[in-house]
Amino acid sequence: MSTAAGPGIAFESVDLTLGHTDILRQVNLRVQAGSVHALVGPNGGGKSSLFKALLGQMPHRGQISLTWPGALPGTVGYVPQALAFDAGLPMTVMDFMGAMCQRRPVFLGLSPRWKAPVEQALQQVGMWDKAGRRMGALSGGERQRVLLAQALIPSPDLILLDEPMSALDEAGEAIFESLLAHWRETRVTVLWIEHDLDAVTRLADNVTGLSRQVLFDGPAAETLTPQRVLALFSSRQRREDEKEKAVA
C-alpha cells in the first residue's frame, strides 16, 4: 500500500464550552491517516464545532494533534455547509473560484497561474459549462458542487467535509462519490460530517457517533447498527428532558 499523503488526527480529552453550555465533552477520537472517517449525530451535537476546533477557529481544552507523513504540513481543504448567495450579487462561479484561490482582486480576473487548476476543478464537479453563471442564480446542488471544486485547489492532503451531500441531486451524488474514491486512492485523509447514514455505511471506512461526546466509534459497515443509531439520536432528547425536569 502507498504511503499516506494525509495526516493522522488525534483528539484527546477535547472539551468545548460556549457560555454555560457544554458543546463537546471529553472527546477522544483518532482518525487514521489516508482514511475516510465519518462523523454522525444529531443537530447541535458538536460535529461542526469539532471541525472549527480542529481549524483553530474555536477555543477548546484538551489536545488536537495532526501527524503528517512528511517533514512539513500538507494542504487542508474545507467544504462548509451550503452557502446562500443573493440572486442579484454580480459574482460568477469563476469570480468565486478566483476569490478562493488567489489574493488578486476579483475584478482583475483570474491570474494565468490559476486558470488551468480552476478549469480542472470545475470539470471534476461538472460545473465548467456554468463558470460564467452568477452564484446566486445556481441551484443549491450546483452551489454545493462549486464548494467542492474550491476545496480541490490546491490539491488537498486533508479535507474536511461538512454535510457535502445536503443539496446534491443524483448526478451530484455520483460526482461526490467519485471524488471520495479518488481521495481514498490517493490516500488523502477525509473527515466527513454526514446525515445520510446509508451513504456513510457504503462509503466511509470508519464512523464516529457524536452527541457532545463520543457514543461509538469503529468500522462503518459494522458499527452503524440500528440500536446504536437509535441511542445516538435519542440521547440529545433525553438530555433536554432531564434539563427541563431539573429547571422545574
C-alpha positions, 0 to 999 in steps of 0.5 A, spaced: 500 500 500 502 507 498 504 511 503 499 516 506 499 523 503 494 525 509 495 526 516 493 522 522 488 526 527 488 525 534 483 528 539 484 527 546 480 529 552 477 535 547 472 539 551 468 545 548 464 550 552 460 556 549 457 560 555 454 555 560 453 550 555 457 544 554 458 543 546 463 537 546 465 533 552 471 529 553 472 527 546 477 522 544 477 520 537 483 518 532 482 518 525 487 514 521 491 517 516 489 516 508 482 514 511 475 516 510 472 517 517 465 519 518 462 523 523 454 522 525 449 525 530 444 529 531 443 537 530 447 541 535 451 535 537 458 538 536 460 535 529 461 542 526 464 545 532 469 539 532 471 541 525 472 549 527 476 546 533 480 542 529 481 549 524 483 553 530 477 557 529 474 555 536 477 555 543 477 548 546 481 544 552 484 538 551 489 536 545 488 536 537 494 533 534 495 532 526 501 527 524 503 528 517 507 523 513 512 528 511 517 533 514 512 539 513 504 540 513 500 538 507 494 542 504 487 542 508 481 543 504 474 545 507 467 544 504 462 548 509 455 547 509 451 550 503 452 557 502 446 562 500 448 567 495 443 573 493 440 572 486 442 579 484 450 579 487 454 580 480 459 574 482 460 568 477 462 561 479 469 563 476 469 570 480 468 565 486 473 560 484 478 566 483 476 569 490 478 562 493 484 561 490 488 567 489 489 574 493 488 578 486 482 582 486 476 579 483 475 584 478 482 583 475 480 576 473 483 570 474 491 570 474 494 565 468 497 561 474 490 559 476 486 558 470 488 551 468 487 548 476 480 552 476 478 549 469 480 542 472 476 543 478 470 545 475 470 539 470 471 534 476 464 537 479 461 538 472 460 545 473 465 548 467 459 549 462 456 554 468 463 558 470 460 564 467 453 563 471 452 568 477 452 564 484 446 566 486 442 564 480 445 556 481 441 551 484 443 549 491 446 542 488 450 546 483 452 551 489 454 545 493 458 542 487 462 549 486 464 548 494 467 542 492 471 544 486 474 550 491 476 545 496 480 541 490 485 547 489 490 546 491 490 539 491 488 537 498 492 532 503 486 533 508 479 535 507 474 536 511 467 535 509 461 538 512 454 535 510 457 535 502 451 531 500 445 536 503 443 539 496 446 534 491 441 531 486 443 524 483 448 526 478 451 530 484 451 524 488 455 520 483 460 526 482 461 526 490 462 519 490 467 519 485 471 524 488 471 520 495 474 514 491 479 518 488 481 521 495 481 514 498 486 512 492 490 517 493 490 516 500 488 523 502 485 523 509 477 525 509 473 527 515 466 527 513 460 530 517 454 526 514 446 525 515 445 520 510 447 514 514 446 509 508 451 513 504 456 513 510 455 505 511 457 504 503 462 509 503 466 511 509 471 506 512 470 508 519 464 512 523 464 516 529 457 517 533 457 524 536 452 527 541 457 532 545 461 526 546 463 520 543 457 514 543 461 509 538 466 509 534 469 503 529 468 500 522 462 503 518 459 497 515 459 494 522 458 499 527 452 503 524 447 498 527 440 500 528 440 500 536 446 504 536 443 509 531 437 509 535 441 511 542 445 516 538 439 520 536 435 519 542 440 521 547 440 529 545 432 528 547 433 525 553 438 530 555 433 536 554 428 532 558 432 531 564 434 539 563 427 541 563 425 536 569 431 539 573 429 547 571 422 545 574 
